[in-house]
């Protein structure tokens, strides 16, 4: 395998994982970020995000992996530049590509560059605009490749090093072959296609996963209304080899950095072409409603929520990460505060942003402390710790033993035997 010099732009989740894994594969990688504090932390040997295995991988490859704010240092000798910056929704609902264009323009003086690789999730058609911009700034000889990421937080290293597939969208065979060769050592099929198709793969994959979750939640609601047990129903459905059990699991709603943003971006992109994607719109609407149904469950049990103490167990959008982006807990906390409730919370890793609703919530260091004196609890994130706590003690310390299990983590019969007024998603 030929070692390559690579510049990675963006030291967020995707940029850090991409940079570390490429260094693990034997390449020399410089990660550039415009946030000086983030660069300082990384240079000190710390990692500003929680991702299992990432810190160890960065430390193991410190001779091949460097971090900088300086553009010249990043592109010096770089043959490949990876774009791994955020593409948040704009005011119109379209993806804000300002950071992407800033990176591409900054490459004008990268004299050794052979390929620009788009790792950021972007709308279909971005590659054509990037190609035109590269030509405009004198880089017509530089190839463009769309190489979307399919990494899930909490297992991002595994997803990069042992993926289901590697997607290469190329505007010429030479650039595509160069980027494919960077992955030498990874045993995975390579799907080579045109740039627009590769851009669509990422959006379509996340939309389909989101669809499966929203479908499971619709079935869960029907099970609640008919007395069926959604766990048994979906377990049997998932045994069908045509369908599979993956992501057929009901809950309190999906969140995170990908599903909400990518689903909305795909819907907006469709609308911009004059097409109304009815199925995708329904998928998004089901998820938005699902996050709020927990509040109605609490009102059914407690009546008026004004003055009630509600414990939210779990804040991050899923276990194994500190990520709060689009977390269902934020919607729940906001709605509960609007109802006049007092919000208590617990999470072992979550890093909520300053401001509402979390400025008005009280965070506790342990689940039991959050439950002390509470009128009800909502299990929001299925942290393993919550399955292991002493629920008999929890019943004793709560003011009213009302529990809504938004992830179907706990045993209904066991909780009810303890005296809990227990409800969950789609289970009688």
N, C-alpha and C positions, 0 to 999 in steps of 0.2 A: 504494500500500500504506500503510495506517495504521500508524504507529509505535506500539508498545505498550511499557508498562513491565512487566518480567517479573522475578520472583524465582525463582531456582533454588536448591533446597535440596540440598546435597551437592556437594563439589568433588572427587569421584572421577572415574573415567574417563567415566562417562555424564554427570555433572553438568557437568564442564568442557567436554566436546565439545558438549553441548546449549547451554550458555551462550554459548560462543564462536560457534557456528553461528547462533544466534538474533541475536546482535549483528551478525554478518556480513550477515544479512538486513535489518538496519536498525533492530532493536529496542534499547531500553535495558534492560540486564540487570544485575542484582545477584546474585552467587553467594554464598550463605551457607554456611559450614562451621563446625562447633564446634571444630575443631582449630586452635588459634591459630598453630601453626608452619606449617601448610599455608597459611593465609591470609597469613602474613608472607611466605612464599616467593612466592606469587602477586602480592602487592602490590609485591614487589621486581622483578617482571618475569621471574621464573623460573617453570618449570613442573615440578611434583613428580613427573610421570609422563612416560614416553617415548611420544609419539604423533606420528608424522610430520605436520608442518604445523600442529600445534596451537599451538606457541609463536609462530609467525609470525602466526597468525590472532588470537591474544589481543593481541599487540602492535599489530596493524593496527587493532584496534577498541577501543583503550584509552580512548577518549572515551565509548564506549557500554557498557563492560564494567567493573564494579567488583567487589571482593571484600571480604567482611566477616564478622565473628563476630556482629555485633549484629543481633538479630532485628528491632528497630524500624527500623533502617536498611534491612534487606532488604525489609520489607513496605511501607515508606512509598511510597505512590502506586502500588503494584503492582496491576495488573489481573489478572494470571495468575500462579499459583504452580506451579512444576514440582517434583515430588517425585522426587529422583534419589538416594535413599539405599540402602545395602546392605540386602538381605533374606537373611541367611545362614541355613543350616539350624539349627533348634533341636535340643534333646536328643531330641525325639520324631520328628525327621525333617521336620517341617513347617517352612515358612518362618517365620523370626523377623521379625515385622512391628513390633516395638517402636519402631524408628526411624521407620517410616512414621506410626504413630499419634502419636508425639511431634511430628512436623512438622505434621500436620493440626491437632492441638490448639493448636499455637503460632500458628495463623492467626486465632484468635478476634477479634483487634483489627485485622485488616487491612480497613479500612473501604472501600477502593476495589476490593476483590477481586470478580472476575466469574466466574473459573473456576479450579478446581484440576485439574492434569494429572498423572496417575500415569505416570511414566516407568520407575520401578523395576519389576522383574519380580515379580509377586505372584500368589498363587493365585486361581483363579476364585472369585468371591464377595467378594473384597476390596472392590470398588467399592460393593457394597451396604452393607457395614459402614462404609466411608468416608462414604457418603451419610448414613447415620444419625448419624455423629459430627458431620458438618458441621451437620446440623439441630440437634443437641443443643447445639452451641456458638454458635448464633445465626446460622449462615450458610446458612439454607435457600434464600436467594436466589442462592447461588453454585452454578454448574454444576459437574458432575464429568465428567472425560473420561479415558478410558484411551488412552494414546498410546504403545504399547510401542516400545522401541528394537530395531533390527536392525543394530547396528554391530559390526563385527569389529575387534578391536585390530590396529593396524598400518595400517588403512585406514578408521578411524572417521570422519574428516572427509569423505572421499568417500562413505561410506555414508549420512551424514546429508544431504549436499548433492545427491547424485544417487542416491536410493534406488530400489529396485525398486517399492516402494509405501509409502504413508503410511496407517497404520491409525488410525482415529478411532472409539473406542467412546464413545458419548455417552449421558447420561441426559436431555438435552433438546437440541433442534435449535439453540438459540441458542449454547449453550456449544460444541457441535460445530463450528458455523460459525466461531466466534471462533478456536478453535485451528487449524482448517483454514487460515484466513486468515493465521495467523502464518507459514505455509510458502510464502506468495506469493514467487515467484522460483525455486522448486524445480519442475522439470518431472518429475512423477511421478504415477501414478494414486493417487487417494484411495479407500480402502475404508472406507466408513462403516457402522457396525453398532452393536448394543447393547454395553454395557460387558462383560458376561460373555463374549461371543464374542471381543471384542478381547483380553481377558485370556488366553483359550485360544489365540489365534493365536500369541503369542510362545512359549508352552510347546510347542505342537504343532510349530512350525517347527524349533525347536532339537532336539526329539526325533527328527524325521525326518532332519535332517542327521546326528545322532549314529547313527541307524540305518544310514544309507548307509556311514558309516565302519566301524562294527562288521561290517556285511555284507562289506565289502571285506576286513576282517581274517579273517573266517571263510573266505572264498574263498582268501585267501593261505595259510592253514594247510592247506587241502585241496590247493592247488597244491604245497606243500612235500611233502605225503605222496604225491602222485601223479607228481611230476616236471614238472608244467605250470608255465608262467611267468605269474605273476599280472599282470605289467605288460602283456603282450600280451593276456591274457584280458580284463582290465578295460578296456583301451583299446578293444577291439572291442565289448564290452558297452556302453560309453558312447557309441558311435556311433549307437546306437538312439535316435531322437528321442523315444521314449516314456520313456526312462530318463535320458539325459544323463550326461556324464562328471564333473560337478561333485561333489566329495566322495567319488567312487569311487576312493579311494586308500588302500592299506593302510599301516600304520605301527606305531609303538610304543604307540599309544593316544591318545585325545583327553583334553584337560585344559582349563584356563582357568577363567574366572569364570562362564561360562554353561552349557556342555554338561553338566558333572557336576552342578552345582547344579539346573539346570532339569529335567534328566531325573529326578533323585531327587525333586524337588518334585512333578513330575507323577505319578510312581509313588506317592508318599505320598498325594497328593490323591485318586488313584483308590482306594487302599486304604481311605481314610477314608469312601468311599461304599460300601464292601463289594465293590468290583470289583478283581480281581487282574489287572493288565495283563501278560499273559505275554510278549508280544513286547518291550515296553519293558524288562521285567526281564531278558530274555535279552540285549538290547542293552547294558545296564549291566554284566552279568556278563562278556560277551565283552571289553568294554573293560578291566575290572579284571584279567582273566586276561592280556590282551595286554601290559600293562605289566610283568608278571612273566616273560613268556616269554623275554625277553632274558637274564635270569639263567640260565635253563636252557640256552640256547645257549652261554653262557660255560662252564657246568659240563660240557657235552658236549665242549668243546674243551680245557679246562684241568683238569677233575676237581675236586678239593676247592679251593674258592676262598680258604680261610684263608691269610692272608699275601700273597695275590696283589694286585698293583697294577692297579686298573681305572680307566681314564680315561673320564669321561663328557664327551662333546663336545656342548655345548649344555645349558642348564639351564632357560631360559624355556620356557613351554609351546608357543610357536611363534616363528618368526623375526619380527623387526620390532617386538618388544615386550620390556619388562623384566619382564613379569608372571610370577610364579611360582605363582599360584593353581592348585592341582590339577595341577601340572606332573608329567608322567611321570617326570622326572628325580628328583623327591623320593622317589617309590616305589622307583625303581631304587637310589638311594643308600641308602635304609633297608634294602632287602633285601640289598644287597652288604655293608653293615656287619654285618648279622645273620649273614651267612655267614663273617664274619671277614676280609673283604677290606679293603684300603686304597683309599679312594676319592679320586681326583683329578678336578678339574672345570675346565671353561673355558666362558665365555659372555661376549660383548661387552657385554651390557646387564643381565643378570638381577640382581634384588635379592632374594636369599633372606632369609627371616625368620631372626632369631636363634634358636638352639636346634637340636635334632637334626632331620634328620641332618647339616645343613650345618656345624654346629660341629665335627663329627668328620671332615669332608672338607677337602682342601687345594685351594684355588682358585689357578689359574695365569693369568697375563696373556695367554698365547698358547696356541693349540692344540699347537704343537710342544713347549712346555715341559710341558704336561700329559701328552703322550705319552712324554716322555723316561723310559726305564726301566720303562715300563708293560708288564704281561703281556698286556693286552687293552684294546681301546677299544670304546666303544659310541657310535655317532652317534645322538644323542637329538633334537637340534633341527637342522633343515635350513638352518642359516645359510649364505649364499652363500660365505663365507670358507672353509668346509670343502671345497668343491669345487675351490678354487683353491690349496690348500696343496701343498707338495712332498711327495707321498706316498712317493716314493723315499727322501727324507730321513727321513720318519716311520718307514718300515720299518727304517732304519738305527739310529734312536735308541731304538726299542722293545726291551724285553728279549725279548718273545715277540710276533711279528707276527700277533696274533689280532684280527680286526675284525668286529663285528656292526653292520651298517648298518640302524638302526631306521627310517630314512626312505627307503631305496632311492635315496639321492642319488648314490652313486658307481657307476662302471662295474665290474661284477663281473670281467669278463675282464681289464681293465687292472690291477686290484688283485691278482688271482691271478698275473698275469705278473710282478708285482713280488715275489712270494713271500708275500703275505698269505694267511693262513687266513681266508678271507672268507665270511661268510654275511649274508643279508639277509632281508627279509620276503616270502616267497612266490616267490622267484626261485631256480631251480636253480643 
